[in-house]
């Protein structure tokens, strides 16, 4: 992605201003990604292979079921504590006594994991780890010994975890995001939420929007989409109080969702959200530009050119949009030359148009070309230019029918400039 189109491809036009500092909604510990898994037990000469009863002598009892020892702390974040409801990013390693290796370790996998605190989700943390996290500060690495009741229970998790076993957990906390305001409000009953002042709703929407942008910067696109969805739902609930400000925010949220989906290789859905943004503002340059990018991903070049051309007409001063159009024109011209060559080959033996005048239509190059396509396991679809088949559509359709192929047109009106799509029928 070039620097020239950054203002259109960034999640929000002002996002670059946030790059040099962390917003208050997101908290990062020092050296979160650089933590050395090989040295996890070196601090304070802690022996992670010692008997659990020996370990407890060096630990502090948080509760009767959870013991703790700090391996290292980050004094710069001593005042940054976890809110009751938040999402945390942690590295962890879980072991049971008497085994040489941990049975689960994000350190080994090299990828931290995210969890929601104060959650009833199936993928939530072990209760003992959540209790332990509540005592940690950002950037801390701690060791916990957790009783079976707060780990995997009396039945364990065979075969890896025997019944009724204590768990040793090493945890490093290096990021957390407080629960979004929109998410909090959406947990309320609708009748209670609908009575809240509009200003409170917009404050929650803006907070969720910002958190989504931060998640986007961390390439947590699914989380970002959730944030934008929460914000959009709150706005749409107050449609009777709609203001220009609300429409502007909603447009940005749709554009952000579209860009997330582009990053997630889902251009078709990205187009849908670009269209929703255009429905709100038909002069949205970003919407047409991102729509063009999505069509390019789908290799729908004519549609991409139309979207880019609209964006250029709205903002002719941006030369990089024009460059996209020039590149597309060149590609379309090359494709057209290839189409003409293909069609000339297909029409080589076709001298009459109507099927009823040609009892040997199976001998035509059109039929042979379609037959070759059908028998090629690597070809899923054949795209033909409509204008090259003027006067020969009946023959093309008859050949496709004989070969049991699907045929459709990009526009039911069958106007010049449209495309013809040939595909194989599924069994």
C-alpha positions as CSV (number, residue, x, y, z in Angstrom):
1,X,0.0,0.0,0.0
2,X,1.5,3.3,-1.0
3,X,2.0,6.3,1.2
4,X,-0.1,8.3,-1.3
5,X,-3.3,6.6,-0.5
6,X,-2.8,6.4,3.2
7,X,-5.5,9.0,3.9
8,X,-8.0,6.7,2.2
9,X,-6.8,3.3,3.3
10,X,-6.2,4.1,7.0
11,X,-9.0,3.2,9.4
12,X,-9.8,6.8,10.0
13,X,-8.1,9.9,8.4
14,X,-6.8,11.0,11.8
15,X,-5.5,7.7,12.9
16,X,-1.9,8.6,12.1
17,X,-2.1,11.2,14.8
18,X,-2.5,8.4,17.4
19,X,0.5,6.4,16.3
20,X,3.0,8.1,18.6
21,X,1.1,7.5,21.8
22,X,-1.2,5.0,23.4
23,X,-4.7,6.2,24.2
24,X,-6.1,5.8,27.7
25,X,-8.5,3.1,26.5
26,X,-5.6,0.7,25.8
27,X,-2.8,-0.2,28.2
28,X,0.4,-1.9,27.2
29,X,3.1,-3.4,29.4
30,X,6.8,-3.0,28.7
31,X,8.4,-5.6,26.4
32,X,5.2,-7.6,26.1
33,X,6.2,-9.2,22.9
34,X,9.9,-9.6,23.8
35,X,9.4,-11.6,26.9
36,X,11.9,-14.5,26.9
37,X,10.0,-17.8,27.3
38,X,13.3,-19.6,28.0
39,X,13.9,-17.5,31.1
40,X,10.5,-17.7,32.5
41,X,11.6,-19.2,35.8
42,X,14.9,-17.4,36.3
43,X,13.7,-14.4,38.4
44,X,14.4,-14.6,42.1
45,X,16.1,-18.0,41.4
46,X,12.6,-19.6,41.4
47,X,12.7,-23.3,40.7
48,X,9.7,-24.2,38.6
49,X,10.4,-27.9,38.9
50,X,10.4,-28.0,42.7
51,X,7.6,-29.8,44.6
52,X,4.5,-27.7,45.0
53,X,4.7,-27.7,48.8
54,X,8.2,-26.2,48.6
55,X,7.0,-23.5,46.2
56,X,4.2,-22.5,48.6
57,X,6.8,-21.6,51.2
58,X,8.0,-18.7,49.0
59,X,4.5,-17.6,48.0
60,X,1.7,-15.5,49.5
61,X,-1.8,-16.9,49.9
62,X,-4.2,-14.7,47.9
63,X,-7.0,-17.0,49.0
64,X,-7.1,-20.4,50.5
65,X,-7.1,-21.8,47.0
66,X,-4.6,-19.5,45.2
67,X,-1.0,-18.8,46.1
68,X,1.1,-16.1,44.4
69,X,4.8,-15.2,43.8
70,X,5.9,-12.2,41.7
71,X,8.7,-13.0,39.3
72,X,9.1,-9.5,38.1
73,X,7.2,-6.2,38.3
74,X,7.1,-3.1,36.2
75,X,7.4,-0.1,38.5
76,X,6.4,2.3,35.7
77,X,2.9,0.8,35.7
78,X,2.5,0.4,39.4
79,X,-0.7,2.4,39.4
80,X,-2.4,0.8,36.4
81,X,-4.8,-1.7,37.7
82,X,-7.3,-3.9,36.0
83,X,-10.9,-2.7,35.9
84,X,-13.6,-5.2,36.9
85,X,-14.7,-5.8,33.3
86,X,-12.0,-5.8,30.6
87,X,-10.2,-7.8,28.0
88,X,-6.7,-8.9,28.9
89,X,-3.8,-10.0,26.7
90,X,-1.5,-12.5,28.5
91,X,1.2,-15.0,28.1
92,X,0.7,-18.1,30.3
93,X,2.2,-21.5,31.0
94,X,0.3,-24.2,32.8
95,X,1.9,-27.3,34.5
96,X,1.1,-30.0,36.9
97,X,3.5,-31.5,39.5
98,X,5.7,-34.3,38.4
99,X,5.6,-33.6,34.7
100,X,8.7,-32.5,32.8
101,X,7.0,-30.1,30.4
102,X,3.9,-27.8,30.7
103,X,0.7,-29.1,29.2
104,X,-0.2,-25.7,27.8
105,X,2.0,-22.7,27.0
106,X,1.5,-19.6,24.9
107,X,5.2,-18.9,25.4
108,X,6.0,-22.0,23.4
109,X,3.5,-21.1,20.8
110,X,4.9,-17.6,20.6
111,X,1.4,-16.0,20.5
112,X,-0.3,-14.4,23.5
113,X,-4.0,-14.9,24.0
114,X,-6.9,-12.6,24.9
115,X,-9.6,-13.2,27.5
116,X,-12.5,-11.3,28.9
117,X,-12.6,-10.9,32.7
118,X,-15.8,-11.2,34.6
119,X,-17.2,-13.2,31.7
120,X,-19.4,-16.4,31.6
121,X,-18.1,-17.3,28.2
122,X,-17.0,-20.9,27.6
123,X,-13.5,-19.8,26.7
124,X,-13.0,-17.7,29.8
125,X,-10.0,-18.0,32.1
126,X,-9.6,-20.6,34.8
127,X,-11.1,-19.0,38.0
128,X,-7.8,-19.2,39.8
129,X,-6.0,-17.3,37.0
130,X,-8.6,-14.6,37.0
131,X,-8.2,-14.3,40.8
132,X,-4.5,-14.0,40.3
133,X,-4.7,-11.4,37.6
134,X,-6.8,-9.2,39.9
135,X,-3.7,-8.8,42.1
136,X,-1.3,-8.0,39.2
137,X,-0.2,-4.7,37.7
138,X,0.5,-4.1,34.1
139,X,3.8,-5.6,33.0
140,X,4.0,-8.0,35.9
141,X,5.0,-11.7,35.6
142,X,3.6,-13.9,38.4
143,X,3.5,-17.5,39.4
144,X,0.3,-19.0,40.9
145,X,-0.5,-22.3,42.5
146,X,-4.1,-23.0,42.1
147,X,-6.2,-25.6,43.9
148,X,-8.3,-28.1,41.8
149,X,-11.5,-26.3,42.7
150,X,-10.3,-23.2,40.9
151,X,-8.6,-25.0,38.0
152,X,-9.9,-28.2,36.4
153,X,-11.9,-29.6,39.3
154,X,-12.0,-33.0,40.8
155,X,-12.4,-34.7,37.4
156,X,-9.5,-33.0,35.7
157,X,-9.2,-33.0,32.0
158,X,-7.9,-36.5,31.0
159,X,-5.5,-37.5,29.6
160,X,-3.4,-34.4,30.0
161,X,-4.7,-33.3,33.4
162,X,-5.3,-36.0,36.0
163,X,-8.2,-35.7,38.5
164,X,-8.0,-33.4,41.5
165,X,-4.7,-31.8,40.7
166,X,-3.2,-28.4,41.6
167,X,-2.1,-26.3,38.7
168,X,1.1,-24.2,38.4
169,X,0.4,-21.1,36.3
170,X,3.0,-18.6,35.1
171,X,1.3,-15.4,33.8
172,X,2.5,-12.3,32.2
173,X,0.1,-9.4,31.8
174,X,1.0,-6.9,29.1
175,X,-2.2,-5.4,27.7
176,X,-5.8,-4.8,28.8
177,X,-8.8,-2.9,27.3
178,X,-11.6,-1.9,29.6
179,X,-15.1,-3.1,28.6
180,X,-16.5,-0.7,26.0
181,X,-19.2,1.7,27.1
182,X,-21.5,0.6,24.3
183,X,-21.1,-3.0,25.3
184,X,-22.0,-2.1,28.9
185,X,-25.1,-0.2,27.8
186,X,-26.2,-3.0,25.5
187,X,-26.3,-5.4,28.4
188,X,-29.1,-3.2,29.9
189,X,-32.8,-3.8,29.2
190,X,-33.8,-2.0,26.1
191,X,-36.5,0.0,27.9
192,X,-34.0,1.3,30.4
193,X,-31.4,2.1,27.7
194,X,-34.0,3.9,25.6
195,X,-34.5,6.4,28.4
196,X,-30.9,7.4,28.6
197,X,-30.0,10.9,27.3
198,X,-28.8,10.9,23.8
199,X,-25.5,12.6,24.9
200,X,-24.7,9.5,27.0
201,X,-25.4,7.2,24.1
202,X,-23.1,9.3,21.8
203,X,-20.3,9.3,24.5
204,X,-20.5,5.5,24.6
205,X,-20.5,5.3,20.8
206,X,-17.4,7.5,20.5
207,X,-15.6,5.5,23.1
208,X,-16.4,2.2,21.4
209,X,-15.4,3.7,18.0
210,X,-12.0,4.7,19.5
211,X,-11.5,1.3,21.1
212,X,-12.2,-0.3,17.8
213,X,-9.6,1.8,16.1
214,X,-7.0,0.8,18.7
215,X,-7.9,-2.9,18.2
216,X,-7.5,-2.3,14.5
217,X,-4.0,-0.8,15.0
218,X,-3.1,-4.0,16.9
219,X,-4.5,-6.0,13.9
220,X,-7.2,-7.4,16.0
221,X,-9.8,-7.1,13.3
222,X,-12.5,-9.3,14.8
223,X,-12.4,-7.3,18.0
224,X,-12.5,-4.1,16.1
225,X,-15.6,-5.3,14.1
226,X,-17.3,-6.1,17.4
227,X,-16.6,-2.6,18.7
228,X,-18.0,-1.0,15.5
229,X,-21.0,-3.3,15.6
230,X,-21.8,-2.3,19.2
231,X,-21.5,1.4,18.3
232,X,-23.7,1.0,15.2
233,X,-26.4,-0.8,17.1
234,X,-26.6,2.0,19.7
235,X,-26.9,4.7,17.0
236,X,-29.5,2.8,15.0
237,X,-31.7,2.4,18.1
238,X,-32.0,6.2,18.3
239,X,-33.0,6.7,14.7
240,X,-35.9,8.9,15.7
241,X,-33.4,11.4,17.2
242,X,-31.1,11.3,14.2
243,X,-28.7,14.2,13.8
244,X,-26.0,15.1,11.2
245,X,-23.4,14.2,13.8
246,X,-24.9,10.7,14.2
247,X,-25.0,10.1,10.5
248,X,-21.3,11.2,10.2
249,X,-20.3,8.8,13.0
250,X,-22.4,6.0,11.4
251,X,-20.7,6.6,8.0
252,X,-17.3,6.3,9.6
253,X,-18.2,3.1,11.4
254,X,-19.4,1.5,8.1
255,X,-16.2,2.6,6.4
256,X,-14.1,1.2,9.2
257,X,-16.0,-2.1,9.0
258,X,-15.3,-2.2,5.3
259,X,-11.6,-1.7,5.8
260,X,-11.5,-4.4,8.5
261,X,-13.2,-6.8,6.1
262,X,-10.7,-5.9,3.3
263,X,-7.9,-6.8,5.7
264,X,-9.7,-10.1,6.5
265,X,-10.0,-11.0,2.8
266,X,-13.7,-10.5,2.7
267,X,-14.2,-8.0,-0.1
268,X,-17.8,-8.8,-0.9
269,X,-18.9,-7.8,2.6
270,X,-16.7,-4.8,2.4
271,X,-18.6,-3.6,-0.6
272,X,-21.9,-4.0,1.3
273,X,-20.7,-1.7,4.1
274,X,-19.2,0.8,1.6
275,X,-22.7,0.9,0.0
276,X,-24.3,1.6,3.4
277,X,-21.8,4.5,3.9
278,X,-22.8,5.8,0.4
279,X,-26.5,5.6,1.3
280,X,-25.7,8.0,4.1
281,X,-23.4,10.2,2.1
282,X,-23.3,9.8,-1.7
283,X,-20.2,12.1,-1.8
284,X,-18.1,9.8,0.4
285,X,-14.8,9.6,-1.4
286,X,-13.5,7.0,1.0
287,X,-16.5,4.8,0.4
288,X,-16.1,4.8,-3.4
289,X,-12.3,4.3,-3.1
290,X,-12.6,1.3,-0.7
291,X,-15.4,-0.1,-2.9
292,X,-13.0,0.1,-5.8
293,X,-10.3,-1.7,-3.8
294,X,-12.9,-4.4,-2.9
295,X,-13.9,-4.9,-6.5
296,X,-10.3,-5.2,-7.5
297,X,-9.9,-8.0,-5.0
298,X,-12.9,-9.7,-6.7
299,X,-11.3,-9.1,-10.1
300,X,-14.4,-7.1,-11.1
301,X,-12.4,-4.6,-13.1
302,X,-15.3,-2.6,-14.7
303,X,-17.0,-2.2,-11.4
304,X,-13.7,-1.1,-9.8
305,X,-13.1,1.5,-12.5
306,X,-16.6,2.9,-12.0
307,X,-16.0,3.2,-8.2
308,X,-12.6,4.8,-8.6
309,X,-13.9,7.2,-11.3
310,X,-16.7,8.4,-8.9
311,X,-14.1,8.9,-6.2
312,X,-11.9,10.9,-8.7
313,X,-14.8,13.0,-9.8
314,X,-15.5,13.9,-6.2
315,X,-11.8,14.6,-5.4
316,X,-9.9,15.3,-8.7
317,X,-7.0,16.8,-6.8
318,X,-5.9,13.3,-5.5
319,X,-3.7,12.0,-8.3
320,X,-3.3,8.5,-6.8
321,X,-7.0,7.8,-7.5
322,X,-6.3,8.8,-11.1
323,X,-3.4,6.4,-11.2
324,X,-5.6,3.6,-10.1
325,X,-7.9,4.4,-13.0
326,X,-5.0,4.5,-15.5
327,X,-3.8,1.1,-14.3
328,X,-7.3,-0.3,-14.6
329,X,-7.7,1.1,-18.1
330,X,-4.5,-0.6,-19.2
331,X,-5.5,-3.9,-17.7
332,X,-9.0,-3.7,-19.2
333,X,-7.5,-3.0,-22.6
334,X,-5.2,-6.0,-22.3
335,X,-8.2,-8.1,-21.2
336,X,-10.2,-6.9,-24.1
337,X,-7.5,-7.8,-26.6
338,X,-7.4,-11.3,-25.0
339,X,-11.2,-11.5,-25.2
340,X,-11.2,-10.5,-28.9
341,X,-8.6,-13.2,-29.6
342,X,-10.6,-15.8,-27.8
343,X,-13.8,-14.8,-29.5
344,X,-12.2,-14.9,-33.0
345,X,-11.1,-18.4,-32.2
346,X,-14.6,-19.4,-31.0
347,X,-16.3,-17.8,-34.1
348,X,-13.9,-19.3,-36.7
349,X,-16.4,-21.9,-38.0
350,X,-19.6,-20.0,-37.2
351,X,-21.1,-18.6,-40.4
352,X,-24.8,-18.7,-39.5
353,X,-26.5,-17.4,-36.4
354,X,-29.7,-19.3,-35.8
355,X,-29.4,-22.9,-34.4
356,X,-32.3,-24.1,-36.6
357,X,-30.2,-23.2,-39.7
358,X,-27.1,-25.1,-38.3
359,X,-27.6,-28.8,-37.6
360,X,-23.9,-29.1,-36.8
361,X,-23.6,-26.6,-34.0
362,X,-21.6,-29.1,-32.0
363,X,-18.8,-28.7,-34.6
364,X,-18.4,-25.0,-33.9
365,X,-15.5,-23.5,-32.1
366,X,-17.9,-22.0,-29.5
367,X,-19.1,-25.5,-28.6
368,X,-15.5,-26.9,-28.5
369,X,-14.3,-24.0,-26.4
370,X,-17.1,-24.5,-23.9
371,X,-16.4,-28.2,-23.9
372,X,-12.7,-27.7,-23.2
373,X,-13.7,-25.4,-20.3
374,X,-16.1,-28.0,-18.9
375,X,-13.4,-30.7,-19.0
376,X,-10.7,-28.5,-17.3
377,X,-10.8,-29.2,-13.6
378,X,-8.8,-26.1,-12.8
379,X,-11.2,-23.6,-14.5
380,X,-14.2,-22.6,-12.4
381,X,-15.6,-19.8,-14.5
382,X,-15.3,-18.4,-18.0
383,X,-16.0,-14.7,-18.5
384,X,-16.8,-13.4,-22.0
385,X,-17.5,-9.9,-23.3
386,X,-21.1,-9.4,-24.2
387,X,-20.4,-7.1,-27.2
388,X,-18.4,-9.8,-28.9
389,X,-21.5,-12.1,-29.0
390,X,-24.0,-9.7,-30.6
391,X,-26.1,-11.9,-32.9
392,X,-24.6,-15.1,-31.5
393,X,-26.2,-15.3,-28.1
394,X,-28.7,-18.0,-29.1
395,X,-25.9,-20.2,-30.3
396,X,-23.9,-19.6,-27.1
397,X,-26.9,-20.4,-24.9
398,X,-27.7,-23.6,-26.9
399,X,-24.1,-24.8,-26.6
400,X,-24.1,-24.1,-22.8
401,X,-27.4,-25.9,-22.4
402,X,-26.1,-28.9,-24.4
403,X,-23.1,-29.1,-22.1
404,X,-25.1,-28.6,-19.0
405,X,-23.3,-25.3,-18.1
406,X,-24.7,-22.3,-16.3
407,X,-24.8,-19.0,-18.2
408,X,-25.6,-15.7,-16.7
409,X,-25.2,-12.0,-17.6
410,X,-23.8,-9.3,-15.3
411,X,-26.9,-7.2,-16.1
412,X,-30.3,-8.7,-17.0
413,X,-30.8,-5.9,-19.6
414,X,-28.0,-7.5,-21.6
415,X,-26.6,-4.1,-22.6
416,X,-23.4,-3.6,-24.4
417,X,-20.5,-3.5,-22.0
418,X,-21.8,-6.2,-19.8
419,X,-20.1,-9.6,-19.2
420,X,-21.2,-13.1,-19.8
421,X,-20.4,-15.7,-17.1
422,X,-20.1,-19.4,-17.9
423,X,-19.8,-21.8,-14.9
424,X,-20.2,-25.5,-14.2
425,X,-23.3,-26.9,-12.5
426,X,-22.7,-28.6,-9.2
427,X,-23.7,-32.2,-8.8
